[in-house]
Amino acid sequence: MADPVTIADIYALFEASRAEADRRSAEADRRAAEAELRLQRLERVAANTSREVAGLTTRWGQFVENLVEPAVVRMFQERGIEV
């Protein structure tokens, strides 16, 4: 016949279960902190990328304007439109 379960056995199981829960909680906290750091880095990269793209589109727009403007002004003036 099996030995009866004692309060000490139950308490030992409870302590083991609590220790495992604490370990898992600490692991979850560690992963959350790592995820937060990765998110902060990603936000910095996204902000930098947005600034770079904005600068590039501004420069591209200026290039196109400078390229097209003389011909457009001449074309309008040839048609009697004051610019």
PyMOL commands that set and color helices and strands:
alter all, ss='L'
color gray80, all
select helices_A, chain A and resi 7-78
alter helices_A, ss='H'
color red, helices_A
deselect
rebuild
show_as cartoon
